[in-house]
């Protein structure tokens, strides 16, 4: 499926699992959809399964957004606590579209917990429950990447045998997402290398593929400039600092600045790939830690520090020969358009070494990889797929486990491909008028605005007396005379169940107290003749 085909399906409001091989354009496609929604006045909830992934998208972790925190399973008490947090409850009730990136690292139990929270807080009176509370939910990721991590004990051989994949969750099955499996390739520039990676995914790894991979062992030279990827964290910091210490010359230190709630700032610092204190020297091997297409770099672009600008910013010469000034960048946690916390740092890190885990999502020019101690399904595939070409891959060794992929994921992937092909064929023959109808119905349901509409009412279109009277009322009650949305009804139900005073509820909604009582009666929460005691 192409990116344009997937985007057209997203615009119909269907729940979607957007997947594909590394470099197929998942992030680009979802960014186009987010932009399309924002042009129509809809702010989607952009979340991710891990903190590192969340920093890449300026979003929140799904755990933080949904209010479940570190819990994997949610009980009635947890639900009550989440309902009592007004900001969290409002966020959930008013959201129309939920995006969860890096879905491969979210386990089934956590996804079920998120589903339960959304069903409860978004429940409509006299209406049946809907998966994820009726939101359009979009899962983004590749299950061949790193699997879910839980706090439970590790199984035999160090593998985590306890966590189930998100696609095994009842919540996934009830959401019944349409599969959009992207088939174009935008990262790997080497056809033979792409064939090797595809063979690993499909379980069709032959002796010829193994020979091709083995040819990348033991070919390092002193002139090789590449990042070392390790499966364990213990050697990464040591190698980077030792390598920096071997360079003569004065170092410059760049300190991270921050703003916002302390807990959120600490979360950003822990997950940001640029360190809180960044020490650099001319000649250091560095890596860009985020995407900036306008400036000419992406997360994983490698280079050598050649000096500093007049204003003191690091100047990097990339492997392709481009010279880039690394101006400070921002990482933020946002709730819609509101910034909850923000950190600012030069978007670089020392690049002699990095862990496979932190390399997820990167696109490297070259990498030195030691997979002789790989212990987790998919680690080898994740590491190898970080580079763009076979020529950029330098292996120090690999064991058989490094090439193994989880059998459940392999089976699911075959299903996903077949499902996506069927969807693509069905959508291709759907009349354009029907596609437009689906799109319009979805936009109407979520209260979107038409970006092309510039029509404005004139005083001649509304009786002057009515306009003056309404304007006068709206000075005190901003929403008087306006229709109630489904989200308004859901939040009103939450506040009613929390026994909020009627005056407080009326003030929150910008309506007269009588309108609140009338709406409660309409929803069946109180008798239609009910009136408060004076």
C-alpha positions, -999 to 999 in steps of 0.1 A, spaced: 0 0 0 13 35 -8 14 64 16 -14 82 -3 -37 51 -2 -31 48 36 -38 85 41 -71 83 22 -82 54 45 -72 74 76 -94 103 65 -125 80 66 -122 78 104 -117 41 105 -94 26 132 -61 18 116 -29 -1 122 -3 17 101 27 -5 96 55 -14 72 92 -21 70 117 5 84 119 34 60 85 28 44 72 62 56 50 55 86 61 86 104 57 108 73 22 94 66 10 100 101 25 135 101 5 143 70 -26 131 86 -20 151 118 -15 182 96 -47 175 78 -66 172 110 -52 204 124 -61 223 93 -97 214 102 -95 225 138 -90 190 153 -60 184 176 -52 147 178 -37 131 208 -2 121 197 13 95 220 39 68 220 46 36 239 80 47 253 95 80 264 122 79 238 96 75 210 75 103 226 104 128 225 107 122 187 71 133 181 68 160 208 40 139 224 33 121 256 36 85 265 2 67 263 7 59 300 8 96 309 -19 107 285 -44 81 297 -36 86 333 -26 50 340 10 58 348 32 28 353 3 4 359 -2 -24 334 -36 -35 347 -64 -10 357 -89 -16 385 -121 3 396 -101 24 421 -76 34 394 -105 45 372 -120 66 400 -86 83 406 -83 91 369 -118 105 368 -109 127 398 -81 144 379 -99 171 360 -72 177 334 -68 141 325 -106 136 324 -111 166 301 -82 155 279 -98 121 274 -133 133 269 -125 161 244 -101 140 222 -114 129 188 -84 110 174 -58 90 194 -24 80 178 -2 55 196 33 53 180 58 24 185 30 1 192 53 -29 192 66 -20 227 32 -17 243 20 -50 258 -15 -64 256 -24 -57 292 -15 -21 290 -35 -16 259 -65 -32 276 -60 -8 305 -61 22 282 -92 9 265 -110 4 298 -102 40 309 -114 54 277 -146 34 277 -154 45 312 -147 82 309 -163 85 275 -194 64 282 -226 79 268 -258 75 288 -282 49 274 -256 41 247 -236 9 243 -199 10 251 -175 15 222 -139 3 219 -116 31 231 -147 52 239 -155 57 203 -123 75 194 -106 69 161 -75 50 173 -45 47 151 -17 22 160 16 30 143 47 7 143 63 -25 133 61 -56 155 94 -68 142 110 -40 162 118 -43 199 90 -62 218 71 -52 249 91 -49 281 75 -56 315 87 -57 350 81 -95 352 109 -119 354 127 -129 323 123 -163 308 149 -189 298 179 -174 280 171 -139 291 140 -135 269 109 -120 282 83 -148 277 56 -130 298 45 -100 278 19 -104 251 19 -83 220 -7 -55 216 -23 -74 187 -31 -102 212 -52 -79 234 -90 -81 233 -89 -43 230 -71 -46 197 -96 -72 185 -126 -51 194 -111 -20 178 -107 -41 147 -82 -18 130 -79 -17 92 -44 -28 82 -24 -3 61 9 -20 53 32 5 36 52 -11 8 73 17 -6 109 21 6 125 55 14 154 47 37 174 18 24 192 28 -8 206 -7 -16 184 -32 -34 204 -62 -23 204 -50 13 166 -44 11 162 -80 -2 182 -93 28 160 -74 53 128 -85 36 140 -121 37 146 -118 74 110 -105 79 94 -132 58 113 -161 72 130 -167 39 166 -162 50 187 -185 27 223 -195 27 230 -168 1 216 -142 24 237 -156 53 268 -154 31 261 -118 22 257 -109 58 288 -128 68 308 -108 43 304 -78 65 323 -94 94 360 -84 101 363 -57 75 369 -28 99 398 -5 93 412 24 112 397 47 87 361 34 93 339 61 107 307 46 121 287 43 153 290 12 174 257 -5 183 256 -27 214 229 -48 229 240 -39 264 244 -4 279 274 -10 300 301 -2 274 285 27 256 293 56 280 328 43 286 336 40 249 323 75 241 342 92 270 374 73 263 373 83 226 366 119 235 395 119 259 419 108 232 413 140 212 436 168 221 423 202 225 399 222 247 363 209 251 331 230 252 302 220 274 266 226 265 240 224 294 204 216 288 178 242 298 143 233 309 108 247 317 76 232 330 65 207 357 94 191 373 83 155 369 76 160 332 109 178 327 127 149 344 109 125 321 120 144 290 156 145 302 156 108 308 143 100 274 161 126 253 190 112 232 210 144 237 225 143 272 218 169 299 255 179 298 271 176 264 309 178 262 323 183 227 357 187 211 367 195 176 372 162 158 346 144 179 323 118 162 287 131 167 252 121 157 221 143 153 193 132 177 162 145 160 148 153 126 151 187 109 146 182 72 150 219 65 184 220 81 194 189 63 197 162 90 176 134 105 177 114 138 209 93 132 228 115 108 265 110 115 293 135 112 325 150 127 326 182 147 348 206 127 345 237 149 321 262 164 302 291 149 306 328 158 278 324 183 293 292 197 270 266 180 287 233 170 295 230 133 293 194 119 305 180 86 283 150 78 294 118 60 278 131 28 300 162 30 274 187 41 283 213 67 255 219 93 254 243 122 237 225 151 215 252 165 197 244 198 165 224 195 135 218 217 119 187 230 84 191 245 55 173 261 24 188 246 -13 185 254 -28 196 222 -13 230 215 -4 236 251 33 229 262 34 212 295 72 208 297 101 217 275 139 211 273 164 228 251 197 214 240 220 211 210 206 181 190 238 161 192 253 132 211 287 116 210 285 89 184 312 64 189 287 41 205 249 37 212 226 9 224 204 -10 200 174 1 221 182 38 216 189 34 180 152 24 173 138 50 148 172 61 136 185 61 100 223 56 102 248 61 74 271 34 89 272 12 120 295 -12 137 274 -39 153 283 -67 177 254 -92 178 274 -120 193 255 -115 226 220 -107 212 194 -122 236 160 -109 225 139 -117 195 143 -91 168 174 -74 182 195 -83 152 169 -71 128 164 -38 146 201 -31 146 208 -42 110 178 -23 97 192 10 111 216 14 83 208 25 47 232 2 28 251 -30 31 283 -11 26 275 9 58 271 -23 79 302 -35 98 297 -67 118 320 -78 146 300 -110 149 265 -124 153 249 -155 168 220 -174 155 196 -159 180 204 -124 165 187 -135 133 156 -150 149 122 -132 148 94 -140 171 72 -167 156 40 -150 168 51 -118 150 61 -137 119 26 -153 117 8 -120 124 29 -102 98 17 -126 71 -19 -119 82 -13 -82 82 1 -82 46 -28 -102 33 -54 -81 51 -37 -49 38 -37 -62 2 -74 -70 4 -82 -35 19 -62 -19 -9 -81 -37 -36 -114 -30 -20 -107 7 -15 -93 10 -51 -127 1 -66 -147 23 -42 -162 52 -62 -146 86 -54 -180 100 -44 -183 73 -17 -148 80 -4 -157 117 -1 -190 109 16 -171 88 42 -146 116 47 -174 142 52 -193 120 76 -162 115 97 -154 152 98 -190 161 107 -189 135 135 -158 149 151 -169 186 147 -142 195 122 -142 229 104 -139 233 66 -106 250 60 -118 263 26 -148 280 42 -144 317 46 -181 326 48 -190 350 76 -224 361 88 -234 397 83 -258 416 104 -283 413 76 -284 376 80 -296 377 116 -324 398 130 -307 427 149 -329 422 180 -320 385 182 -283 392 177 -282 419 203 -301 398 228 -279 367 222 -247 388 224 -258 402 256 -265 368 271 -232 354 259 -212 381 277 -222 361 308 -229 327 293 -206 322 263 -223 290 251 -259 299 255 -280 288 225 -253 266 212 -258 229 206 -243 202 229 -216 179 215 -211 143 224 -180 153 243 -199 179 262 -225 153 272 -198 128 283 -180 154 304 -213 166 319 -220 130 329 -186 128 346 -191 160 366 -227 149 376 -213 115 389 -187 134 408 -215 155 424 -201 188 413 -223 218 423 -247 229 396 -233 265 397 -197 252 391 -209 230 362 -228 259 346 -197 281 349 -175 254 333 -198 250 303 -206 287 299 -244 280 302 -272 290 324 -279 267 354 -314 260 340 -298 248 308 -276 224 328 -306 210 346 -325 206 313 -296 187 297 -293 164 327 -329 156 323 -325 150 286 -296 126 293 -318 107 318 -295 115 347 -323 133 366 -361 133 362 -371 160 336 -392 177 363 -363 177 389 -354 211 405 -329 217 432 -340 227 467 -337 264 474 
